[in-house]
């Protein structure tokens, strides 16, 4: 079994409405086990648990929802 890792990204997801836009895309991706956005953090940290997606694939998913993601 592959070890699951949490990858963190700086994003521009800064409100509940923004999170609602990215939610369907992140939730439909089976390789994402769990995710959250810390909107209290000035960098709006998105944490994603995935055991198989690359950083670039995750950035692309966030981009599809209309937001930026930069790996920390």
PQR file with spaces between the fields and no chain letter, atoms N, CA, C, O and H, PARSE charges and radii, in Angstrom:
ATOM       1  N    UNK     1       0.842   -1.189    0.000 -0.4000 1.5000
ATOM       2  CA   UNK     1       0.000    0.000    0.000 -0.0000 2.0000
ATOM       3  C    UNK     1       0.881    1.244    0.000  0.5500 1.7000
ATOM       4  O    UNK     1       1.862    1.321    0.740 -0.5500 1.4000
ATOM       5  N    UNK     2       0.533    2.188   -0.812 -0.4000 1.5000
ATOM       6  CA   UNK     2       1.298    3.430   -0.912 -0.0000 2.0000
ATOM       7  C    UNK     2       1.004    4.321    0.288  0.5500 1.7000
ATOM       8  O    UNK     2      -0.133    4.423    0.748 -0.5500 1.4000
ATOM       9  H    UNK     2      -0.264    2.126   -1.413  0.4000 1.0000
ATOM      10  N    UNK     3       2.053    4.961    0.779 -0.4000 1.5000
ATOM      11  CA   UNK     3       1.869    5.876    1.900 -0.0000 2.0000
ATOM      12  C    UNK     3       1.197    7.152    1.397  0.5500 1.7000
ATOM      13  O    UNK     3       1.629    7.747    0.410 -0.5500 1.4000
ATOM      14  H    UNK     3       2.977    4.879    0.405  0.4000 1.0000
ATOM      15  N    UNK     4       0.152    7.557    2.080 -0.4000 1.5000
ATOM      16  CA   UNK     4      -0.559    8.769    1.687 -0.0000 2.0000
ATOM      17  C    UNK     4       0.193    9.984    2.216  0.5500 1.7000
ATOM      18  O    UNK     4       0.669    9.998    3.351 -0.5500 1.4000
ATOM      19  H    UNK     4      -0.198    7.073    2.882  0.4000 1.0000
ATOM      20  N    UNK     5       0.285   10.997    1.369 -0.4000 1.5000
ATOM      21  CA   UNK     5       0.967   12.206    1.781 -0.0000 2.0000
ATOM      22  C    UNK     5       0.061   13.410    1.687  0.5500 1.7000
ATOM      23  O    UNK     5      -0.881   13.440    0.895 -0.5500 1.4000
ATOM      24  H    UNK     5      -0.102   10.985    0.447  0.4000 1.0000
ATOM      25  N    UNK     6       0.361   14.414    2.513 -0.4000 1.5000
ATOM      26  CA   UNK     6      -0.381   15.664    2.455 -0.0000 2.0000
ATOM      27  C    UNK     6       0.503   16.695    1.776  0.5500 1.7000
ATOM      28  O    UNK     6       1.642   16.925    2.183 -0.5500 1.4000
ATOM      29  H    UNK     6       1.127   14.390    3.156  0.4000 1.0000
ATOM      30  N    UNK     7      -0.038   17.310    0.736 -0.4000 1.5000
ATOM      31  CA   UNK     7       0.685   18.333   -0.008 -0.0000 2.0000
ATOM      32  C    UNK     7      -0.002   19.663    0.266  0.5500 1.7000
ATOM      33  O    UNK     7      -1.230   19.753    0.247 -0.5500 1.4000
ATOM      34  H    UNK     7      -0.963   17.124    0.405  0.4000 1.0000
ATOM      35  N    UNK     8       0.795   20.694    0.518 -0.4000 1.5000
ATOM      36  CA   UNK     8       0.233   22.013    0.844 -0.0000 2.0000
ATOM      37  C    UNK     8       0.536   23.009   -0.266  0.5500 1.7000
ATOM      38  O    UNK     8       1.626   23.032   -0.836 -0.5500 1.4000
ATOM      39  H    UNK     8       1.793   20.622    0.533  0.4000 1.0000
ATOM      40  N    UNK     9      -0.476   23.838   -0.553 -0.4000 1.5000
ATOM      41  CA   UNK     9      -0.370   24.842   -1.602 -0.0000 2.0000
ATOM      42  C    UNK     9      -0.827   26.185   -1.079  0.5500 1.7000
ATOM      43  O    UNK     9      -1.758   26.269   -0.278 -0.5500 1.4000
ATOM      44  H    UNK     9      -1.362   23.820   -0.089  0.4000 1.0000
ATOM      45  N    UNK    10      -0.160   27.247   -1.540 -0.4000 1.5000
ATOM      46  CA   UNK    10      -0.627   28.613   -1.300 -0.0000 2.0000
ATOM      47  C    UNK    10      -1.640   28.882   -2.405  0.5500 1.7000
ATOM      48  O    UNK    10      -1.351   28.642   -3.577 -0.5500 1.4000
ATOM      49  H    UNK    10       0.597   27.179   -2.190  0.4000 1.0000
ATOM      50  N    UNK    11      -2.843   29.386   -2.043 -0.4000 1.5000
ATOM      51  CA   UNK    11      -3.882   29.598   -3.048 -0.0000 2.0000
ATOM      52  C    UNK    11      -4.506   30.981   -2.923  0.5500 1.7000
ATOM      53  O    UNK    11      -4.157   31.766   -2.042 -0.5500 1.4000
ATOM      54  H    UNK    11      -3.077   29.581   -1.090  0.4000 1.0000
ATOM      55  N    UNK    12      -5.433   31.254   -3.826 -0.4000 1.5000
ATOM      56  CA   UNK    12      -6.238   32.472   -3.727 -0.0000 2.0000
ATOM      57  C    UNK    12      -7.706   32.104   -3.473  0.5500 1.7000
ATOM      58  O    UNK    12      -8.619   32.833   -3.859 -0.5500 1.4000
ATOM      59  H    UNK    12      -5.716   30.616   -4.542  0.4000 1.0000
ATOM      60  N    UNK    13      -7.908   30.959   -2.817 -0.4000 1.5000
ATOM      61  CA   UNK    13      -9.249   30.530   -2.395 -0.0000 2.0000
ATOM      62  C    UNK    13      -9.495   31.209   -1.049  0.5500 1.7000
ATOM      63  O    UNK    13      -9.039   30.723   -0.015 -0.5500 1.4000
ATOM      64  H    UNK    13      -7.166   30.366   -2.504  0.4000 1.0000
ATOM      65  N    UNK    14     -10.221   32.339   -1.063 -0.4000 1.5000
ATOM      66  CA   UNK    14     -10.262   33.146    0.155 -0.0000 2.0000
ATOM      67  C    UNK    14     -11.630   33.327    0.791  0.5500 1.7000
ATOM      68  O    UNK    14     -11.780   34.141    1.703 -0.5500 1.4000
ATOM      69  H    UNK    14     -10.592   32.734   -1.903  0.4000 1.0000
ATOM      70  N    UNK    15     -12.640   32.580    0.325 -0.4000 1.5000
ATOM      71  CA   UNK    15     -13.950   32.700    0.968 -0.0000 2.0000
ATOM      72  C    UNK    15     -14.731   31.399    0.786  0.5500 1.7000
ATOM      73  O    UNK    15     -14.321   30.512    0.038 -0.5500 1.4000
ATOM      74  H    UNK    15     -12.518   31.920   -0.416  0.4000 1.0000
ATOM      75  N    UNK    16     -15.841   31.306    1.470 -0.4000 1.5000
ATOM      76  CA   UNK    16     -16.685   30.115    1.382 -0.0000 2.0000
ATOM      77  C    UNK    16     -17.162   29.905   -0.056  0.5500 1.7000
ATOM      78  O    UNK    16     -17.210   28.774   -0.539 -0.5500 1.4000
ATOM      79  H    UNK    16     -16.174   32.026    2.078  0.4000 1.0000
ATOM      80  N    UNK    17     -17.510   30.991   -0.732 -0.4000 1.5000
ATOM      81  CA   UNK    17     -17.963   30.906   -2.124 -0.0000 2.0000
ATOM      82  C    UNK    17     -16.882   30.342   -3.036  0.5500 1.7000
ATOM      83  O    UNK    17     -17.164   29.548   -3.934 -0.5500 1.4000
ATOM      84  H    UNK    17     -17.471   31.910   -0.340  0.4000 1.0000
ATOM      85  N    UNK    18     -15.638   30.761   -2.796 -0.4000 1.5000
ATOM      86  CA   UNK    18     -14.508   30.250   -3.586 -0.0000 2.0000
ATOM      87  C    UNK    18     -14.323   28.757   -3.326  0.5500 1.7000
ATOM      88  O    UNK    18     -14.126   27.976   -4.257 -0.5500 1.4000
ATOM      89  H    UNK    18     -15.409   31.406   -2.067  0.4000 1.0000
ATOM      90  N    UNK    19     -14.386   28.375   -2.071 -0.4000 1.5000
ATOM      91  CA   UNK    19     -14.237   26.963   -1.706 -0.0000 2.0000
ATOM      92  C    UNK    19     -15.345   26.134   -2.345  0.5500 1.7000
ATOM      93  O    UNK    19     -15.115   24.995   -2.750 -0.5500 1.4000
ATOM      94  H    UNK    19     -14.545   29.009   -1.314  0.4000 1.0000
ATOM      95  N    UNK    20     -16.548   26.702   -2.437 -0.4000 1.5000
ATOM      96  CA   UNK    20     -17.675   25.996   -3.046 -0.0000 2.0000
ATOM      97  C    UNK    20     -17.424   25.737   -4.532  0.5500 1.7000
ATOM      98  O    UNK    20     -17.895   24.736   -5.072 -0.5500 1.4000
ATOM      99  H    UNK    20     -16.735   27.628   -2.107  0.4000 1.0000
ATOM     100  N    UNK    21     -16.687   26.626   -5.195 -0.4000 1.5000
ATOM     101  CA   UNK    21     -16.388   26.444   -6.617 -0.0000 2.0000
ATOM     102  C    UNK    21     -15.379   25.321   -6.850  0.5500 1.7000
ATOM     103  O    UNK    21     -15.470   24.591   -7.837 -0.5500 1.4000
ATOM     104  H    UNK    21     -16.303   27.439   -4.756  0.4000 1.0000
ATOM     105  N    UNK    22     -14.425   25.190   -5.942 -0.4000 1.5000
ATOM     106  CA   UNK    22     -13.374   24.183   -6.115 -0.0000 2.0000
ATOM     107  C    UNK    22     -13.801   22.807   -5.552  0.5500 1.7000
ATOM     108  O    UNK    22     -13.248   21.778   -5.939 -0.5500 1.4000
ATOM     109  H    UNK    22     -14.351   25.783   -5.140  0.4000 1.0000
ATOM     110  N    UNK    23     -14.779   22.804   -4.644 -0.4000 1.5000
ATOM     111  CA   UNK    23     -15.219   21.572   -3.988 -0.0000 2.0000
ATOM     112  C    UNK    23     -15.600   20.445   -4.952  0.5500 1.7000
ATOM     113  O    UNK    23     -15.102   19.331   -4.792 -0.5500 1.4000
ATOM     114  H    UNK    23     -15.228   23.641   -4.329  0.4000 1.0000
ATOM     115  N    UNK    24     -16.467   20.689   -5.949 -0.4000 1.5000
ATOM     116  CA   UNK    24     -16.853   19.563   -6.823 -0.0000 2.0000
ATOM     117  C    UNK    24     -15.670   18.927   -7.555  0.5500 1.7000
ATOM     118  O    UNK    24     -15.619   17.708   -7.719 -0.5500 1.4000
ATOM     119  H    UNK    24     -16.871   21.594   -6.079  0.4000 1.0000
ATOM     120  N    UNK    25     -14.721   19.757   -7.993 -0.4000 1.5000
ATOM     121  CA   UNK    25     -13.569   19.228   -8.723 -0.0000 2.0000
ATOM     122  C    UNK    25     -12.664   18.391   -7.816  0.5500 1.7000
ATOM     123  O    UNK    25     -12.174   17.336   -8.219 -0.5500 1.4000
ATOM     124  H    UNK    25     -14.762   20.747   -7.859  0.4000 1.0000
ATOM     125  N    UNK    26     -12.450   18.868   -6.596 -0.4000 1.5000
ATOM     126  CA   UNK    26     -11.600   18.110   -5.670 -0.0000 2.0000
ATOM     127  C    UNK    26     -12.309   16.847   -5.188  0.5500 1.7000
ATOM     128  O    UNK    26     -11.683   15.798   -5.039 -0.5500 1.4000
ATOM     129  H    UNK    26     -12.848   19.725   -6.268  0.4000 1.0000
ATOM     130  N    UNK    27     -13.613   16.950   -4.947 -0.4000 1.5000
ATOM     131  CA   UNK    27     -14.359   15.794   -4.441 -0.0000 2.0000
ATOM     132  C    UNK    27     -14.527   14.701   -5.492  0.5500 1.7000
ATOM     133  O    UNK    27     -14.606   13.524   -5.139 -0.5500 1.4000
ATOM     134  H    UNK    27     -14.121   17.802   -5.069  0.4000 1.0000
ATOM     135  N    UNK    28     -14.583   15.059   -6.771 -0.4000 1.5000
ATOM     136  CA   UNK    28     -14.793   14.038   -7.804 -0.0000 2.0000
ATOM     137  C    UNK    28     -13.515   13.269   -8.131  0.5500 1.7000
ATOM     138  O    UNK    28     -13.574   12.209   -8.754 -0.5500 1.4000
ATOM     139  H    UNK    28     -14.518   16.015   -7.058  0.4000 1.0000
ATOM     140  N    UNK    29     -12.370   13.787   -7.720 -0.4000 1.5000
ATOM     141  CA   UNK    29     -11.099   13.122   -7.986 -0.0000 2.0000
ATOM     142  C    UNK    29     -10.870   12.013   -6.960  0.5500 1.7000
ATOM     143  O    UNK    29     -10.611   12.285   -5.788 -0.5500 1.4000
ATOM     144  H    UNK    29     -12.321   14.648   -7.214  0.4000 1.0000
ATOM     145  N    UNK    30     -10.968   10.771   -7.407 -0.4000 1.5000
ATOM     146  CA   UNK    30     -10.875    9.628   -6.489 -0.0000 2.0000
ATOM     147  C    UNK    30      -9.529    9.522   -5.781  0.5500 1.7000
ATOM     148  O    UNK    30      -9.450    8.972   -4.683 -0.5500 1.4000
ATOM     149  H    UNK    30     -11.179   10.550   -8.359  0.4000 1.0000
ATOM     150  N    UNK    31      -8.478   10.040   -6.394 -0.4000 1.5000
ATOM     151  CA   UNK    31      -7.143    9.946   -5.794 -0.0000 2.0000
ATOM     152  C    UNK    31      -6.959   10.923   -4.630  0.5500 1.7000
ATOM     153  O    UNK    31      -5.989   10.820   -3.879 -0.5500 1.4000
ATOM     154  H    UNK    31      -8.542   10.487   -7.286  0.4000 1.0000
ATOM     155  N    UNK    32      -7.894   11.872   -4.480 -0.4000 1.5000
ATOM     156  CA   UNK    32      -7.831   12.803   -3.346 -0.0000 2.0000
ATOM     157  C    UNK    32      -8.654   12.211   -2.209  0.5500 1.7000
ATOM     158  O    UNK    32      -9.868   12.040   -2.324 -0.5500 1.4000
ATOM     159  H    UNK    32      -8.682   11.955   -5.090  0.4000 1.0000
ATOM     160  N    UNK    33      -7.975   11.904   -1.116 -0.4000 1.5000
ATOM     161  CA   UNK    33      -8.639   11.266    0.022 -0.0000 2.0000
ATOM     162  C    UNK    33      -9.285   12.285    0.954  0.5500 1.7000
ATOM     163  O    UNK    33     -10.325   12.016    1.556 -0.5500 1.4000
ATOM     164  H    UNK    33      -6.989   12.043   -1.023  0.4000 1.0000
ATOM     165  N    UNK    34      -8.669   13.442    1.067 -0.4000 1.5000
ATOM     166  CA   UNK    34      -9.148   14.471    1.979 -0.0000 2.0000
ATOM     167  C    UNK    34      -8.509   15.795    1.568  0.5500 1.7000
ATOM     168  O    UNK    34      -7.403   15.810    1.027 -0.5500 1.4000
ATOM     169  H    UNK    34      -7.824   13.660    0.578  0.4000 1.0000
ATOM     170  N    UNK    35      -9.200   16.901    1.823 -0.4000 1.5000
ATOM     171  CA   UNK    35      -8.622   18.208    1.529 -0.0000 2.0000
ATOM     172  C    UNK    35      -9.281   19.268    2.398  0.5500 1.7000
ATOM     173  O    UNK    35     -10.396   19.081    2.886 -0.5500 1.4000
ATOM     174  H    UNK    35     -10.098   16.888    2.262  0.4000 1.0000
ATOM     175  N    UNK    36      -8.585   20.381    2.586 -0.4000 1.5000
ATOM     176  CA   UNK    36      -9.146   21.504    3.344 -0.0000 2.0000
ATOM     177  C    UNK    36      -8.396   22.773    2.970  0.5500 1.7000
ATOM     178  O    UNK    36      -7.260   22.731    2.499 -0.5500 1.4000
ATOM     179  H    UNK    36      -7.680   20.534    2.189  0.4000 1.0000
ATOM     180  N    UNK    37      -9.063   23.908    3.193 -0.4000 1.5000
ATOM     181  CA   UNK    37      -8.444   25.211    2.950 -0.0000 2.0000
ATOM     182  C    UNK    37      -8.462   25.972    4.263  0.5500 1.7000
ATOM     183  O    UNK    37      -9.509   26.104    4.898 -0.5500 1.4000
ATOM     184  H    UNK    37      -9.986   23.942    3.576  0.4000 1.0000
ATOM     185  N    UNK    38      -7.299   26.475    4.669 -0.4000 1.5000
ATOM     186  CA   UNK    38      -7.205   27.291    5.875 -0.0000 2.0000
ATOM     187  C    UNK    38      -7.351   28.756    5.467  0.5500 1.7000
ATOM     188  O    UNK    38      -6.367   29.424    5.151 -0.5500 1.4000
ATOM     189  H    UNK    38      -6.449   26.368    4.153  0.4000 1.0000
ATOM     190  N    UNK    39      -8.589   29.243    5.479 -0.4000 1.5000
ATOM     191  CA   UNK    39      -8.839   30.622    5.049 -0.0000 2.0000
ATOM     192  C    UNK    39      -8.392   31.650    6.079  0.5500 1.7000
ATOM     193  O    UNK    39      -8.303   32.837    5.764 -0.5500 1.4000
ATOM     194  H    UNK    39      -9.389   28.700    5.736  0.4000 1.0000
ATOM     195  N    UNK    40      -8.109   31.217    7.303 -0.4000 1.5000
ATOM     196  CA   UNK    40      -7.610   32.132    8.335 -0.0000 2.0000
ATOM     197  C    UNK    40      -6.140   32.465    8.089  0.5500 1.7000
ATOM     198  O    UNK    40      -5.648   33.501    8.538 -0.5500 1.4000
ATOM     199  H    UNK    40      -8.181   30.253    7.559  0.4000 1.0000
ATOM     200  N    UNK    41      -5.447   31.587    7.379 -0.4000 1.5000
ATOM     201  CA   UNK    41      -4.041   31.812    7.058 -0.0000 2.0000
ATOM     202  C    UNK    41      -3.954   32.819    5.907  0.5500 1.7000
ATOM     203  O    UNK    41      -4.693   32.691    4.931 -0.5500 1.4000
ATOM     204  H    UNK    41      -5.846   30.746    7.015  0.4000 1.0000
ATOM     205  N    UNK    42      -3.067   33.819    5.999 -0.4000 1.5000
ATOM     206  CA   UNK    42      -2.949   34.827    4.934 -0.0000 2.0000
ATOM     207  C    UNK    42      -2.633   34.212    3.565  0.5500 1.7000
ATOM     208  O    UNK    42      -2.974   34.791    2.533 -0.5500 1.4000
ATOM     209  H    UNK    42      -2.467   33.923    6.792  0.4000 1.0000
ATOM     210  N    UNK    43      -1.984   33.043    3.554 -0.4000 1.5000
ATOM     211  CA   UNK    43      -1.639   32.391    2.287 -0.0000 2.0000
ATOM     212  C    UNK    43      -2.736   31.445    1.800  0.5500 1.7000
ATOM     213  O    UNK    43      -2.573   30.795    0.767 -0.5500 1.4000
ATOM     214  H    UNK    43      -1.707   32.573    4.392  0.4000 1.0000
ATOM     215  N    UNK    44      -3.865   31.360    2.539 -0.4000 1.5000
ATOM     216  CA   UNK    44      -4.997   30.502    2.148 -0.0000 2.0000
ATOM     217  C    UNK    44      -4.508   29.100    1.796  0.5500 1.7000
ATOM     218  O    UNK    44      -4.644   28.654    0.657 -0.5500 1.4000
ATOM     219  H    UNK    44      -3.997   31.888    3.378  0.4000 1.0000
ATOM     220  N    UNK    45      -3.940   28.412    2.781 -0.4000 1.5000
ATOM     221  CA   UNK    45      -3.285   27.128    2.561 -0.0000 2.0000
ATOM     222  C    UNK    45      -4.296   26.018    2.254  0.5500 1.7000
ATOM     223  O    UNK    45      -5.198   25.734    3.042 -0.5500 1.4000
ATOM     224  H    UNK    45      -3.830   28.774    3.706  0.4000 1.0000
ATOM     225  N    UNK    46      -4.116   25.407    1.093 -0.4000 1.5000
ATOM     226  CA   UNK    46      -4.908   24.252    0.684 -0.0000 2.0000
ATOM     227  C    UNK    46      -4.073   23.018    0.981  0.5500 1.7000
ATOM     228  O    UNK    46      -2.963   22.879    0.469 -0.5500 1.4000
ATOM     229  H    UNK    46      -3.383   25.637    0.452  0.4000 1.0000
ATOM     230  N    UNK    47      -4.603   22.119    1.808 -0.4000 1.5000
ATOM     231  CA   UNK    47      -3.925   20.858    2.131 -0.0000 2.0000
ATOM     232  C    UNK    47      -4.694   19.735    1.458  0.5500 1.7000
ATOM     233  O    UNK    47      -5.906   19.605    1.624 -0.5500 1.4000
ATOM     234  H    UNK    47      -5.505   22.231    2.224  0.4000 1.0000
ATOM     235  N    UNK    48      -3.969   18.925    0.694 -0.4000 1.5000
ATOM     236  CA   UNK    48      -4.595   17.823   -0.029 -0.0000 2.0000
ATOM     237  C    UNK    48      -3.883   16.520    0.310  0.5500 1.7000
ATOM     238  O    UNK    48      -2.659   16.423    0.218 -0.5500 1.4000
ATOM     239  H    UNK    48      -2.984   19.031    0.558  0.4000 1.0000
ATOM     240  N    UNK    49      -4.669   15.520    0.703 -0.4000 1.5000
ATOM     241  CA   UNK    49      -4.130   14.181    0.939 -0.0000 2.0000
ATOM     242  C    UNK    49      -4.375   13.358   -0.309  0.5500 1.7000
ATOM     243  O    UNK    49      -5.517   13.149   -0.717 -0.5500 1.4000
ATOM     244  H    UNK    49      -5.663   15.599    0.778  0.4000 1.0000
ATOM     245  N    UNK    50      -3.289   12.891   -0.912 -0.4000 1.5000
ATOM     246  CA   UNK    50      -3.407   12.049   -2.096 -0.0000 2.0000
ATOM     247  C    UNK    50      -2.247   11.071   -2.109  0.5500 1.7000
ATOM     248  O    UNK    50      -1.135   11.399   -1.694 -0.5500 1.4000
ATOM     249  H    UNK    50      -2.361   13.060   -0.580  0.4000 1.0000
ATOM     250  N    UNK    51      -2.520    9.867   -2.590 -0.4000 1.5000
ATOM     251  CA   UNK    51      -1.454    8.880   -2.642 -0.0000 2.0000
ATOM     252  C    UNK    51      -0.919    8.679   -4.059  0.5500 1.7000
ATOM     253  O    UNK    51       0.017    7.906   -4.262 -0.5500 1.4000
ATOM     254  H    UNK    51      -3.423    9.601   -2.928  0.4000 1.0000
ATOM     255  N    UNK    52      -1.510    9.372   -5.047 -0.4000 1.5000
ATOM     256  CA   UNK    52      -1.053    9.113   -6.408 -0.0000 2.0000
ATOM     257  C    UNK    52      -0.954   10.324   -7.324  0.5500 1.7000
ATOM     258  O    UNK    52      -0.314   10.235   -8.372 -0.5500 1.4000
ATOM     259  H    UNK    52      -2.271   10.000   -4.882  0.4000 1.0000
ATOM     260  N    UNK    53      -1.561   11.448   -6.971 -0.4000 1.5000
ATOM     261  CA   UNK    53      -1.522   12.611   -7.870 -0.0000 2.0000
ATOM     262  C    UNK    53      -0.237   13.417   -7.687  0.5500 1.7000
ATOM     263  O    UNK    53       0.265   13.564   -6.573 -0.5500 1.4000
ATOM     264  H    UNK    53      -2.081   11.520   -6.120  0.4000 1.0000
ATOM     265  N    UNK    54       0.281   13.931   -8.788 -0.4000 1.5000
ATOM     266  CA   UNK    54       1.481   14.769   -8.720 -0.0000 2.0000
ATOM     267  C    UNK    54       1.081   16.197   -8.329  0.5500 1.7000
ATOM     268  O    UNK    54      -0.092   16.567   -8.389 -0.5500 1.4000
ATOM     269  H    UNK    54      -0.126   13.812   -9.694  0.4000 1.0000
ATOM     270  N    UNK    55       2.064   16.973   -7.935 -0.4000 1.5000
ATOM     271  CA   UNK    55       1.830   18.379   -7.589 -0.0000 2.0000
ATOM     272  C    UNK    55       1.195   19.100   -8.771  0.5500 1.7000
ATOM     273  O    UNK    55       0.247   19.867   -8.605 -0.5500 1.4000
ATOM     274  H    UNK    55       3.016   16.672   -7.887  0.4000 1.0000
ATOM     275  N    UNK    56       1.729   18.848   -9.971 -0.4000 1.5000
ATOM     276  CA   UNK    56       1.216   19.523  -11.169 -0.0000 2.0000
ATOM     277  C    UNK    56      -0.231   19.153  -11.451  0.5500 1.7000
ATOM     278  O    UNK    56      -1.017   20.008  -11.860 -0.5500 1.4000
ATOM     279  H    UNK    56       2.499   18.225  -10.106  0.4000 1.0000
ATOM     280  N    UNK    57      -0.596   17.891  -11.239 -0.4000 1.5000
ATOM     281  CA   UNK    57      -1.981   17.467  -11.451 -0.0000 2.0000
ATOM     282  C    UNK    57      -2.917   18.184  -10.475  0.5500 1.7000
ATOM     283  O    UNK    57      -4.015   18.597  -10.849 -0.5500 1.4000
ATOM     284  H    UNK    57       0.042   17.196  -10.907  0.4000 1.0000
ATOM     285  N    UNK    58      -2.477   18.327   -9.232 -0.4000 1.5000
ATOM     286  CA   UNK    58      -3.296   19.005   -8.232 -0.0000 2.0000
ATOM     287  C    UNK    58      -3.446   20.490   -8.557  0.5500 1.7000
ATOM     288  O    UNK    58      -4.532   21.051   -8.416 -0.5500 1.4000
ATOM     289  H    UNK    58      -1.586   17.991   -8.928  0.4000 1.0000
ATOM     290  N    UNK    59      -2.362   21.123   -8.991 -0.4000 1.5000
ATOM     291  CA   UNK    59      -2.408   22.535   -9.384 -0.0000 2.0000
ATOM     292  C    UNK    59      -3.393   22.701  -10.541  0.5500 1.7000
ATOM     293  O    UNK    59      -4.153   23.669  -10.577 -0.5500 1.4000
ATOM     294  H    UNK    59      -1.479   20.667   -9.106  0.4000 1.0000
ATOM     295  N    UNK    60      -3.379   21.761  -11.484 -0.4000 1.5000
ATOM     296  CA   UNK    60      -4.265   21.835  -12.652 -0.0000 2.0000
ATOM     297  C    UNK    60      -5.731   21.731  -12.241  0.5500 1.7000
ATOM     298  O    UNK    60      -6.577   22.433  -12.794 -0.5500 1.4000
ATOM     299  H    UNK    60      -2.762   20.975  -11.455  0.4000 1.0000
ATOM     300  N    UNK    61      -6.040   20.869  -11.282 -0.4000 1.5000
ATOM     301  CA   UNK    61      -7.425   20.728  -10.804 -0.0000 2.0000
ATOM     302  C    UNK    61      -7.903   22.053  -10.204  0.5500 1.7000
ATOM     303  O    UNK    61      -9.019   22.494  -10.481 -0.5500 1.4000
ATOM     304  H    UNK    61      -5.352   20.298  -10.833  0.4000 1.0000
ATOM     305  N    UNK    62      -7.075   22.677   -9.394 -0.4000 1.5000
ATOM     306  CA   UNK    62      -7.435   23.958   -8.771 -0.0000 2.0000
ATOM     307  C    UNK    62      -7.591   25.033   -9.855  0.5500 1.7000
ATOM     308  O    UNK    62      -8.488   25.873   -9.787 -0.5500 1.4000
ATOM     309  H    UNK    62      -6.169   22.319   -9.169  0.4000 1.0000
ATOM     310  N    UNK    63      -6.709   24.990  -10.848 -0.4000 1.5000
ATOM     311  CA   UNK    63      -6.752   25.945  -11.955 -0.0000 2.0000
ATOM     312  C    UNK    63      -8.065   25.812  -12.740  0.5500 1.7000
ATOM     313  O    UNK    63      -8.644   26.813  -13.160 -0.5500 1.4000
ATOM     314  H    UNK    63      -5.981   24.307  -10.904  0.4000 1.0000
ATOM     315  N    UNK    64      -8.527   24.575  -12.935 -0.4000 1.5000
ATOM     316  CA   UNK    64      -9.778   24.333  -13.646 -0.0000 2.0000
ATOM     317  C    UNK    64     -10.964   25.023  -12.955  0.5500 1.7000
ATOM     318  O    UNK    64     -11.930   25.416  -13.610 -0.5500 1.4000
ATOM     319  H    UNK    64      -8.056   23.761  -12.594  0.4000 1.0000
ATOM     320  N    UNK    65     -10.880   25.163  -11.640 -0.4000 1.5000
ATOM     321  CA   UNK    65     -11.945   25.815  -10.878 -0.0000 2.0000
ATOM     322  C    UNK    65     -11.790   27.343  -10.910  0.5500 1.7000
ATOM     323  O    UNK    65     -12.644   28.068  -10.399 -0.5500 1.4000
ATOM     324  H    UNK    65     -10.096   24.843  -11.108  0.4000 1.0000
ATOM     325  N    UNK    66     -10.694   27.827  -11.516 -0.4000 1.5000
ATOM     326  CA   UNK    66     -10.498   29.267  -11.658 -0.0000 2.0000
ATOM     327  C    UNK    66      -9.617   29.877  -10.585  0.5500 1.7000
ATOM     328  O    UNK    66      -9.659   31.088  -10.366 -0.5500 1.4000
ATOM     329  H    UNK    66     -10.001   27.238  -11.931  0.4000 1.0000
ATOM     330  N    UNK    67      -8.819   29.061   -9.912 -0.4000 1.5000
ATOM     331  CA   UNK    67      -7.966   29.567   -8.837 -0.0000 2.0000
ATOM     332  C    UNK    67      -6.510   29.202   -9.077  0.5500 1.7000
ATOM     333  O    UNK    67      -6.191   28.341   -9.896 -0.5500 1.4000
ATOM     334  H    UNK    67      -8.785   28.077  -10.090  0.4000 1.0000
ATOM     335  N    UNK    68      -5.631   29.882   -8.338 -0.4000 1.5000
ATOM     336  CA   UNK    68      -4.195   29.608   -8.420 -0.0000 2.0000
ATOM     337  C    UNK    68      -3.792   28.731   -7.251  0.5500 1.7000
ATOM     338  O    UNK    68      -4.372   28.811   -6.169 -0.5500 1.4000
ATOM     339  H    UNK    68      -5.890   30.582   -7.672  0.4000 1.0000
ATOM     340  N    UNK    69      -2.788   27.890   -7.482 -0.4000 1.5000
ATOM     341  CA   UNK    69      -2.208   27.079   -6.408 -0.0000 2.0000
ATOM     342  C    UNK    69      -0.715   27.005   -6.648  0.5500 1.7000
ATOM     343  O    UNK    69      -0.264   26.728   -7.759 -0.5500 1.4000
ATOM     344  H    UNK    69      -2.317   27.825   -8.362  0.4000 1.0000
ATOM     345  N    UNK    70       0.044   27.253   -5.599 -0.4000 1.5000
ATOM     346  CA   UNK    70       1.501   27.227   -5.681 -0.0000 2.0000
ATOM     347  C    UNK    70       2.003   26.343   -4.548  0.5500 1.7000
ATOM     348  O    UNK    70       1.709   26.596   -3.380 -0.5500 1.4000
ATOM     349  H    UNK    70      -0.322   27.478   -4.696  0.4000 1.0000
ATOM     350  N    UNK    71       2.765   25.299   -4.897 -0.4000 1.5000
ATOM     351  CA   UNK    71       3.234   24.361   -3.877 -0.0000 2.0000
ATOM     352  C    UNK    71       4.141   25.071   -2.866  0.5500 1.7000
ATOM     353  O    UNK    71       4.990   25.885   -3.227 -0.5500 1.4000
ATOM     354  H    UNK    71       3.004   25.093   -5.846  0.4000 1.0000
ATOM     355  N    UNK    72       3.934   24.739   -1.602 -0.4000 1.5000
ATOM     356  CA   UNK    72       4.795   25.297   -0.542 -0.0000 2.0000
ATOM     357  C    UNK    72       5.965   24.379   -0.283  0.5500 1.7000
ATOM     358  O    UNK    72       6.802   24.672    0.572 -0.5500 1.4000
ATOM     359  H    UNK    72       3.244   24.077   -1.309  0.4000 1.0000
